[in-house]
Amino acid sequence: MAEYSALRVITEGLRGNRGWKPAWRKAEPKPRYDVIVVGGGGHGLATAYYLAKNHGLRHVAVVEAGPIGLGNVGRNTTIVRSNYLLPENHDFYEWSLKLWEGLSHELNYNVMFSQRGVLNLAHSPEQMDVAAERGNAMRLAGIDADLIGRDEVAQLCPGIDLSEEARFPVAGGLIQRRAGTARHDAVAWGYAHAADRLGVDIIENAPVTDFITEGGTITGVVTPRGEIRADKVGVAVAGMTSEVMRMAGVEGLPIESHVLQAFVSEPVKPLVHCVVTYGAGHMYVSQSDKGGLVFGGSLDFYNSYARRGNLANVHDTVSELLAIFPNVARIKLLRSWGGIMDMSMDGSPIITPGPLPGLYLNCGWCYGGFKATPASGWCFAHTIARDEPHALNAGFTLSRFAEGRHIDEAGTGAVPGLH
Ligand SMILES: Cc1cc2nc3c(=O)[nH]c(=O)nc-3n(C[C@H](O)[C@H](O)[C@H](O)COP(=O)(O)OP(=O)(O)OC[C@H]3O[C@@H](n4cnc5c(N)ncnc54)[C@H](O)[C@@H]3O)c2cc1C
């Protein structure tokens, strides 16, 4: 019987629920592993899972500063999509979306992936042209995309203000129907559970404070729970990338850390039937299964490691929400929080061997790393196990910034912008 199944829930219910085991063990660090993955967010846990599952490695540890799931993996607005323009990005994110489609079964853990569609609104004929260009690029790559007019927008999501009096009237939009949302915590817990069952040690409350180097090669990490050695060390610490890599002696990465906020309203009846993004600004909203509107906007645009944001940004984001859903003006904002984004200088990620022998780097996820979790883990595991990138992350090098080969999805140049 699968560890989590309807039959198991019924059987355990009849037995007083005494047979459940913890979803993952509280592992004690061993002196040595084949691979240590630093960072127990979505990407680190997925990497450890695929190292064990796809590459047969049995001595793998995830070393996490706190309890797992409290980083960005548990702080995001849960949007999953592959509606990218540039080939490197749309191939990588489409593979991720394919993995999402089977993830609950793969992990035997319900990640509540809901393919309710992601609708990017356009507010002018010119924006419709840009949406058509992106949609065509996606369709040429075999990815689903539909350009739709106002009538279909109204059918899909009747709550949207489609009046001509709107400040930026809606012209139509681009929808990716296979895109949607997932339960962010469950993704961390699901990968932790599945990796644990393959023998991965998940070592919590063990912040890496230094790296062990022998003859210029990274051979382990130092934590308050002791030194742990390994043949290979992968770093997947998202917003803390610059600080952790500095401990290894690597300075000047093309990464800035910025705070991004998210908001949840009190629960309301079903109103936002798909994920909706506002085209005349930068705001994205979906509705959780409990009824809360989950939404976010832009960075606060100052470098920070504080996981809370400023009020001006709350005002901006809420104003943009009301521009397309004026009927929610009186509902209460229930919660808000911030997460630290690892903003790369072209908006695309880095998954690479190096930059030191024995070290492997995964970072630069900007706003979009949650949707990347499965493919990032898949590709980073390949990169670590085989000492060379997978075809899907071959372009996501660190050296591209020095070589001027940016993968500039938003076309904004070398800034930590709205990627
Ligand atoms: C408000 C907000 C909204 C977002 N919305 C979306 C969205 O809708 N869709 C989307 O695709 N993406 C979204 N993102 C981005 C996404 O959440 C991140 O890109 C992604 O989660 C980053 O990867 P991760 O899960 O591995 O990061 P994290 O969960 O942050 O994992 C990194 C881990 O490294 C650990 N760590 C740090 N330092 C050390 C150390 N010294 N030693 C050991 N461990 C260490 C941290 O404790 C943390 O657990 C959003 C992010 C935020 C903050």
Ligand as a Chemical Component Dictionary entry (heavy atoms), coordinates in Angstrom:
data_LIG
# 
_chem_comp.id                   LIG 
_chem_comp.type                 NON-POLYMER 
_chem_comp.pdbx_formal_charge   0 
_chem_comp.three_letter_code    LIG 
# 
loop_
_chem_comp_atom.comp_id 
_chem_comp_atom.atom_id 
_chem_comp_atom.alt_atom_id 
_chem_comp_atom.type_symbol 
_chem_comp_atom.charge 
_chem_comp_atom.model_Cartn_x 
_chem_comp_atom.model_Cartn_y 
_chem_comp_atom.model_Cartn_z 
_chem_comp_atom.pdbx_ordinal 
LIG C1  C1  C 0 6.618  37.014 -2.110 1  
LIG C2  C2  C 0 7.141  36.059 -3.124 2  
LIG C3  C3  C 0 6.333  35.661 -4.188 3  
LIG C4  C4  C 0 6.820  34.781 -5.138 4  
LIG N1  N1  N 0 5.957  34.316 -6.099 5  
LIG C5  C5  C 0 6.374  33.363 -6.974 6  
LIG C6  C6  C 0 5.447  32.794 -7.888 7  
LIG O1  O1  O 0 4.241  33.104 -7.866 8  
LIG N2  N2  N 0 5.908  31.863 -8.762 9  
LIG C7  C7  C 0 7.215  31.483 -8.803 10 
LIG O2  O2  O 0 7.580  30.678 -9.638 11 
LIG N3  N3  N 0 8.116  31.991 -7.903 12 
LIG C8  C8  C 0 7.723  32.900 -6.998 13 
LIG N4  N4  N 0 8.607  33.398 -6.061 14 
LIG C9  C9  C 0 10.014 32.979 -6.117 15 
LIG C10 C10 C 0 10.287 31.619 -5.467 16 
LIG O3  O3  O 0 9.628  31.494 -4.240 17 
LIG C11 C11 C 0 11.800 31.447 -5.277 18 
LIG O4  O4  O 0 12.483 31.787 -6.478 19 
LIG C12 C12 C 0 12.194 29.996 -4.922 20 
LIG O5  O5  O 0 11.385 29.511 -3.878 21 
LIG C13 C13 C 0 13.670 29.986 -4.525 22 
LIG O6  O6  O 0 14.184 28.688 -4.356 23 
LIG P1  P1  P 0 14.111 27.844 -2.975 24 
LIG O7  O7  O 0 12.727 27.337 -2.842 25 
LIG O8  O8  O 0 15.143 26.825 -2.984 26 
LIG O9  O9  O 0 14.422 28.989 -1.922 27 
LIG P2  P2  P 0 14.309 28.982 -0.326 28 
LIG O10 O10 O 0 13.067 28.301 0.120  29 
LIG O11 O11 O 0 14.530 30.388 0.111  30 
LIG O12 O12 O 0 15.517 28.043 0.068  31 
LIG C14 C14 C 0 16.829 28.476 0.380  32 
LIG C15 C15 C 0 17.186 27.860 1.711  33 
LIG O13 O13 O 0 18.563 28.094 1.981  34 
LIG C16 C16 C 0 18.670 28.191 3.382  35 
LIG N5  N5  N 0 19.943 28.814 3.753  36 
LIG C17 C17 C 0 20.311 30.119 3.640  37 
LIG N6  N6  N 0 21.535 30.294 4.136  38 
LIG C18 C18 C 0 21.975 29.081 4.557  39 
LIG C19 C19 C 0 23.166 28.627 5.188  40 
LIG N7  N7  N 0 24.170 29.463 5.497  41 
LIG N8  N8  N 0 23.270 27.294 5.496  42 
LIG C20 C20 C 0 22.262 26.431 5.207  43 
LIG N9  N9  N 0 21.110 26.822 4.633  44 
LIG C21 C21 C 0 20.978 28.131 4.312  45 
LIG C22 C22 C 0 17.473 29.024 3.792  46 
LIG O14 O14 O 0 17.175 28.884 5.182  47 
LIG C23 C23 C 0 16.390 28.460 2.873  48 
LIG O15 O15 O 0 15.612 27.467 3.494  49 
LIG C24 C24 C 0 8.157  34.296 -5.076 50 
LIG C25 C25 C 0 8.962  34.674 -4.003 51 
LIG C26 C26 C 0 8.460  35.529 -3.021 52 
LIG C27 C27 C 0 9.326  35.910 -1.859 53 
# 
loop_
_chem_comp_bond.comp_id 
_chem_comp_bond.atom_id_1 
_chem_comp_bond.atom_id_2 
_chem_comp_bond.value_order 
_chem_comp_bond.pdbx_ordinal 
LIG C1  C2  SING 1  
LIG C2  C3  SING 2  
LIG C2  C26 DOUB 3  
LIG C3  C4  DOUB 4  
LIG C4  N1  SING 5  
LIG C4  C24 SING 6  
LIG N1  C5  DOUB 7  
LIG C5  C6  SING 8  
LIG C5  C8  SING 9  
LIG C6  O1  DOUB 10 
LIG C6  N2  SING 11 
LIG N2  C7  SING 12 
LIG C7  O2  DOUB 13 
LIG C7  N3  SING 14 
LIG N3  C8  DOUB 15 
LIG C8  N4  SING 16 
LIG N4  C9  SING 17 
LIG N4  C24 SING 18 
LIG C9  C10 SING 19 
LIG C10 O3  SING 20 
LIG C10 C11 SING 21 
LIG C11 O4  SING 22 
LIG C11 C12 SING 23 
LIG C12 O5  SING 24 
LIG C12 C13 SING 25 
LIG C13 O6  SING 26 
LIG O6  P1  SING 27 
LIG P1  O7  DOUB 28 
LIG P1  O8  SING 29 
LIG P1  O9  SING 30 
LIG O9  P2  SING 31 
LIG P2  O10 DOUB 32 
LIG P2  O11 SING 33 
LIG P2  O12 SING 34 
LIG O12 C14 SING 35 
LIG C14 C15 SING 36 
LIG C15 O13 SING 37 
LIG C15 C23 SING 38 
LIG O13 C16 SING 39 
LIG C16 N5  SING 40 
LIG C16 C22 SING 41 
LIG N5  C17 SING 42 
LIG N5  C21 SING 43 
LIG C17 N6  DOUB 44 
LIG N6  C18 SING 45 
LIG C18 C19 SING 46 
LIG C18 C21 DOUB 47 
LIG C19 N7  SING 48 
LIG C19 N8  DOUB 49 
LIG N8  C20 SING 50 
LIG C20 N9  DOUB 51 
LIG N9  C21 SING 52 
LIG C22 O14 SING 53 
LIG C22 C23 SING 54 
LIG C23 O15 SING 55 
LIG C24 C25 DOUB 56 
LIG C25 C26 SING 57 
LIG C26 C27 SING 58 
# 
